[in-house]
Amino acid sequence: MKNDEFYIGWMPAAPQGFAKHVKKIILALLVIVITAGLLLAVSQRPFSTGSFEFGKLTAVKGIYFDKPVPSLKTINGKDLFGNPSFITIPLIGFGKSGASGTIAAVEQEKNTSLNGKEVVMKGTLLYNDGKLLMQIDANDQFLLHTGAAADASLMPVTTDLGEQTVHGEIVDPKCFFGVMKPGQGKPHKDCAIRCILGGIPPMLKVTDKDGRENYYLLAGPHGEKMNEAVKNFVAEPVTVRATTTRYDDWIVLYVADNGITPYSYLQQHFGSSIAGCGTTCMK
C-alpha cells in the first residue's frame, strides 16, 4: 500500500494498494481460522463405540449371582482346550437404578432366592470394549424361568490378586458402555453421580501406559456397596488402594477404608508443590 493513498468509507472503491493489503489480511485470518478449527476437531475425544439395544429384548440363560454385583454367568462357547468358556453379565435396572431392588421384588413375590440358581432372564443388552451388561425392567416381566441350584463346578472362579494401588476414573457402567455418548469425564459427571446413587455399581476405568483400558468393579473392604462413598470422586482422576480379586472375567477392587483419594500427576511425580519441582515440571 502506497503512503499517499487515502481511503474514506463513503468512497465508491478503495485504492488498489489498500484493497490488496486488506485481502492479504483476510486470507491470513481465513487460514488461521481453518487451521484452528481442524486442530480443535482432531484433539477431541472420539465418540464411544458402545451400543445399547434400545427397544430390543434378549433372553439370556445363565446362573444368577448377587455378589459382588447382581450378574448372570452364562456359557459362551468353548476355549481352545474344549472347556466351557463363560462370560459374566452384570445386571442393571431401568433408568438410573440398579438391579438389586428389581431382583429383590421378584424374590419376595416368588418367596425364593435366585442366588446360585439357573435362570432365564430377558433384558436390553449394552456392550463395548469386550464387556457386556444387561438392563432388566420389572415392567418387561424379565424373569422367564427359574431352575435348580447350579452345580458347584459352575460357581465363579476367584483368584486373589493381592493389594494394589491404581489410578483411574470412576464411571457408571450403564452410561459408559453404551447408553450415553460421552459416558465419562466432566461433561457426564452429574448424570454419572445420579446413576451411581440410584444403585448402579460404580466402576473404575484405568488406562495403562499403552493406552489400553481396563475396568474394575468397586466394593467396600468387606463387599459392601460403595455407591454413596464414591459420589464425591466420580468423573475425576483418583487413586484407589484395594485388595484385588478376579471373579471369572471381571476384577473387583475391595477398597480399603479411605482408600480413594484425588489423583494429581504433579503431586505423584513432583511432590505437593508445583513450585518445588523447579523447571523440571515444564520438561
C-alpha positions as CSV (number, residue, x, y, z in Angstrom):
1,M,0.0,0.0,0.0
2,K,1.4,3.4,-1.0
3,N,1.8,6.0,1.7
4,D,0.0,8.6,-0.4
5,E,-3.2,6.5,-0.7
6,F,-6.1,7.7,1.4
7,Y,-9.4,5.9,1.8
8,I,-12.7,7.1,3.3
9,G,-15.6,4.7,3.9
10,W,-18.0,6.6,1.6
11,M,-15.7,6.4,-1.4
12,P,-17.1,4.1,-4.2
13,A,-13.9,2.0,-4.2
14,A,-10.8,1.5,-2.1
15,P,-7.4,2.4,-3.6
16,Q,-5.8,-0.5,-5.3
17,G,-2.9,-0.8,-2.8
18,F,-5.3,-0.6,0.2
19,A,-7.6,-3.3,-1.3
20,K,-4.7,-5.7,-1.8
21,H,-3.5,-5.2,1.8
22,V,-6.9,-5.9,3.2
23,K,-7.2,-9.1,1.0
24,K,-3.9,-10.4,2.4
25,I,-5.1,-9.9,5.9
26,I,-8.5,-11.6,5.2
27,L,-6.7,-14.6,3.6
28,A,-4.3,-14.9,6.5
29,L,-7.2,-14.8,9.0
30,L,-9.1,-17.4,7.0
31,V,-6.1,-19.8,7.1
32,I,-5.7,-19.3,10.8
33,V,-9.4,-19.9,11.5
34,I,-9.5,-23.1,9.3
35,T,-6.3,-24.4,10.9
36,A,-7.6,-23.7,14.5
37,G,-10.8,-25.5,13.6
38,L,-9.0,-28.6,12.3
39,L,-6.7,-28.7,15.4
40,L,-9.7,-28.4,17.7
41,A,-11.6,-31.2,15.8
42,V,-8.7,-33.7,15.9
43,S,-8.0,-33.0,19.5
44,Q,-11.5,-34.0,20.6
45,R,-12.0,-37.4,22.3
46,P,-13.7,-39.8,19.8
47,F,-17.2,-41.0,20.4
48,S,-17.6,-44.3,22.2
49,T,-18.3,-47.3,20.1
50,G,-20.7,-48.7,22.8
51,S,-24.1,-50.0,21.8
52,F,-27.4,-50.0,23.6
53,E,-30.1,-52.2,22.0
54,F,-32.9,-49.8,22.8
55,G,-36.3,-51.4,22.3
56,K,-34.9,-54.9,21.8
57,L,-35.3,-57.6,24.5
58,T,-32.9,-60.6,24.5
59,A,-33.4,-63.8,26.6
60,V,-30.2,-64.9,28.3
61,K,-29.8,-68.2,30.1
62,G,-27.3,-68.4,33.0
63,I,-26.6,-68.6,36.7
64,Y,-27.6,-65.6,38.8
65,F,-25.3,-64.3,41.5
66,D,-25.8,-61.4,43.7
67,K,-22.2,-60.9,44.7
68,P,-20.0,-58.9,44.1
69,V,-22.8,-57.3,42.0
70,P,-26.0,-58.8,40.5
71,S,-25.0,-60.7,37.4
72,L,-25.5,-63.6,35.2
73,K,-22.8,-66.2,34.4
74,T,-23.5,-67.7,31.0
75,I,-21.7,-70.2,28.8
76,N,-20.0,-68.5,25.8
77,G,-18.8,-71.5,23.7
78,K,-15.6,-73.3,24.4
79,D,-12.0,-72.3,24.8
80,L,-9.0,-73.7,22.8
81,F,-8.9,-76.8,25.0
82,G,-12.5,-77.6,24.6
83,N,-13.5,-76.4,28.1
84,P,-16.7,-74.3,28.6
85,S,-16.0,-70.6,28.3
86,F,-18.1,-68.2,30.4
87,I,-19.0,-64.6,30.3
88,T,-20.3,-62.6,33.3
89,I,-23.0,-60.1,32.5
90,P,-23.6,-57.5,35.3
91,L,-27.3,-56.6,35.6
92,I,-28.6,-53.0,35.9
93,G,-32.1,-51.6,36.4
94,F,-34.3,-49.4,34.3
95,G,-33.4,-45.7,34.2
96,K,-31.0,-44.6,36.9
97,S,-31.4,-47.6,39.1
98,G,-29.5,-50.7,40.0
99,A,-30.9,-54.3,39.6
100,S,-30.8,-55.2,43.3
101,G,-34.3,-53.8,44.0
102,T,-35.8,-55.3,40.9
103,I,-34.4,-58.7,41.8
104,A,-35.4,-58.5,45.4
105,A,-39.0,-57.7,44.5
106,V,-39.3,-60.8,42.3
107,E,-37.7,-63.0,45.0
108,Q,-40.2,-61.7,47.5
109,E,-43.1,-62.3,45.1
110,K,-42.0,-65.9,44.4
111,N,-40.8,-66.5,48.0
112,T,-37.5,-67.8,46.8
113,S,-33.8,-66.8,46.4
114,L,-32.4,-66.7,42.9
115,N,-28.8,-66.6,44.1
116,G,-26.8,-69.5,42.6
117,K,-29.7,-70.8,40.5
118,E,-30.1,-71.4,36.8
119,V,-32.4,-68.8,35.4
120,V,-33.5,-67.3,32.1
121,M,-33.9,-63.5,32.1
122,K,-34.7,-61.1,29.3
123,G,-33.5,-57.6,29.0
124,T,-31.8,-54.9,27.0
125,L,-28.1,-55.6,26.1
126,L,-25.4,-52.9,26.1
127,Y,-21.8,-53.6,25.2
128,N,-18.5,-52.1,24.5
129,D,-14.8,-53.0,24.6
130,G,-15.3,-56.6,25.3
131,K,-17.8,-56.1,28.2
132,L,-21.5,-57.0,28.1
133,L,-24.2,-55.7,30.5
134,M,-28.0,-56.2,30.6
135,Q,-30.7,-53.9,31.7
136,I,-33.7,-55.6,33.3
137,D,-37.1,-54.0,33.9
138,A,-39.9,-55.3,36.1
139,N,-42.4,-54.0,33.5
140,D,-41.0,-56.4,31.0
141,Q,-41.6,-59.5,33.2
142,F,-37.9,-60.1,32.9
143,L,-37.7,-63.5,34.8
144,L,-38.7,-66.2,32.3
145,H,-37.6,-69.3,34.1
146,T,-36.1,-70.4,37.5
147,G,-34.3,-73.7,37.6
148,A,-32.4,-75.7,40.2
149,A,-29.3,-74.6,42.1
150,A,-26.3,-74.7,39.8
151,D,-23.6,-77.3,40.1
152,A,-20.7,-76.4,42.3
153,S,-18.3,-76.5,39.3
154,L,-20.2,-73.6,37.8
155,M,-19.6,-71.3,40.7
156,P,-17.5,-68.2,40.0
157,V,-13.8,-68.9,39.8
158,T,-12.0,-66.5,42.1
159,T,-8.3,-65.5,42.1
160,D,-6.7,-63.4,44.8
161,L,-4.5,-60.7,43.1
162,G,-3.3,-59.1,46.3
163,E,-3.2,-55.5,47.3
164,Q,-2.8,-52.9,44.5
165,T,-2.9,-49.2,44.0
166,V,-4.3,-48.0,40.7
167,H,-5.1,-44.6,39.1
168,G,-8.3,-44.1,37.0
169,E,-11.7,-42.5,36.7
170,I,-14.9,-43.7,38.5
171,V,-17.7,-44.0,35.9
172,D,-21.2,-45.6,35.9
173,P,-21.0,-48.6,33.6
174,K,-24.5,-48.3,32.2
175,C,-23.9,-45.0,30.5
176,F,-20.2,-45.7,29.8
177,F,-20.8,-48.9,28.0
178,G,-23.5,-47.7,25.6
179,V,-26.4,-45.6,26.9
180,M,-24.7,-42.2,26.7
181,K,-22.0,-40.6,24.5
182,P,-20.0,-39.3,26.1
183,G,-20.4,-41.6,29.2
184,Q,-17.4,-40.3,31.1
185,G,-15.5,-37.2,32.1
186,K,-16.8,-33.9,33.4
187,P,-19.5,-33.5,30.7
188,H,-21.2,-36.6,32.1
189,K,-20.4,-36.1,35.8
190,D,-23.8,-35.1,37.0
191,C,-25.5,-37.9,35.2
192,A,-23.0,-40.5,36.4
193,I,-23.4,-39.4,40.1
194,R,-27.2,-39.8,39.8
195,C,-26.9,-43.2,38.2
196,I,-24.5,-44.4,40.9
197,L,-26.5,-43.0,43.7
198,G,-29.5,-44.8,42.1
199,G,-27.9,-48.1,42.7
200,I,-25.8,-48.8,39.5
201,P,-22.5,-50.3,40.6
202,P,-19.5,-47.9,40.4
203,M,-16.7,-48.9,38.1
204,L,-13.1,-47.7,37.8
205,K,-11.8,-47.2,34.3
206,V,-8.0,-47.5,34.1
207,T,-5.9,-46.6,31.1
208,D,-2.4,-48.3,31.0
209,K,0.8,-46.9,29.6
210,D,0.0,-48.4,26.2
211,G,-3.4,-46.7,26.0
212,R,-5.4,-49.9,26.7
213,E,-8.4,-49.5,29.0
214,N,-9.2,-51.9,31.9
215,Y,-12.3,-52.0,34.0
216,Y,-12.7,-52.8,37.7
217,L,-15.9,-53.1,39.8
218,L,-15.7,-51.3,43.2
219,A,-16.8,-52.7,46.5
220,G,-16.1,-51.9,50.2
221,P,-13.4,-53.8,52.1
222,H,-16.0,-56.5,53.1
223,G,-18.0,-56.4,49.9
224,E,-20.4,-53.7,50.9
225,K,-21.8,-51.3,48.3
226,M,-19.8,-48.1,47.7
227,N,-22.4,-46.0,45.8
228,E,-22.6,-43.3,48.4
229,A,-18.9,-43.5,49.3
230,V,-17.7,-42.6,45.8
231,K,-20.1,-39.8,45.0
232,N,-17.5,-37.0,45.5
233,F,-14.9,-38.8,43.3
234,V,-17.0,-39.6,40.2
235,A,-15.6,-38.4,36.8
236,E,-12.3,-37.2,38.5
237,P,-8.8,-38.7,38.4
238,V,-8.5,-40.8,41.5
239,T,-6.1,-43.2,43.3
240,V,-7.6,-46.4,44.7
241,R,-5.9,-48.6,47.2
242,A,-7.6,-52.0,47.3
243,T,-7.5,-55.8,47.7
244,T,-8.0,-57.1,44.2
245,T,-9.9,-60.3,43.3
246,R,-10.7,-61.7,39.9
247,Y,-14.2,-63.2,39.5
248,D,-14.1,-65.1,36.2
249,D,-13.8,-62.3,33.6
250,W,-14.2,-59.3,35.9
251,I,-11.9,-57.9,38.5
252,V,-13.2,-56.4,41.8
253,L,-11.4,-53.9,43.9
254,Y,-12.3,-54.2,47.6
255,V,-11.4,-50.7,48.5
256,A,-9.6,-50.0,51.8
257,D,-11.1,-47.6,54.3
258,N,-10.3,-44.1,53.0
259,G,-8.8,-45.9,50.0
260,I,-10.0,-43.4,47.4
261,T,-8.1,-40.1,47.1
262,P,-7.9,-37.4,44.3
263,Y,-5.0,-38.1,41.9
264,S,-2.6,-35.5,40.7
265,Y,0.2,-36.3,38.2
266,L,2.3,-33.4,39.5
267,Q,1.8,-34.4,43.1
268,Q,2.6,-38.0,42.2
269,H,5.8,-37.2,40.4
270,F,7.0,-33.9,41.8
271,G,5.5,-33.6,45.3
272,S,2.7,-31.4,46.7
273,S,4.1,-28.1,45.4
274,I,4.5,-27.4,41.7
275,A,6.9,-24.7,42.6
276,G,9.1,-27.2,44.5
277,C,9.9,-29.1,41.4
278,G,11.5,-26.1,39.6
279,T,11.9,-26.2,35.9
280,T,11.6,-30.0,35.7
281,C,7.8,-29.6,35.7
282,M,7.9,-27.9,32.4
283,K,10.0,-30.6,30.6
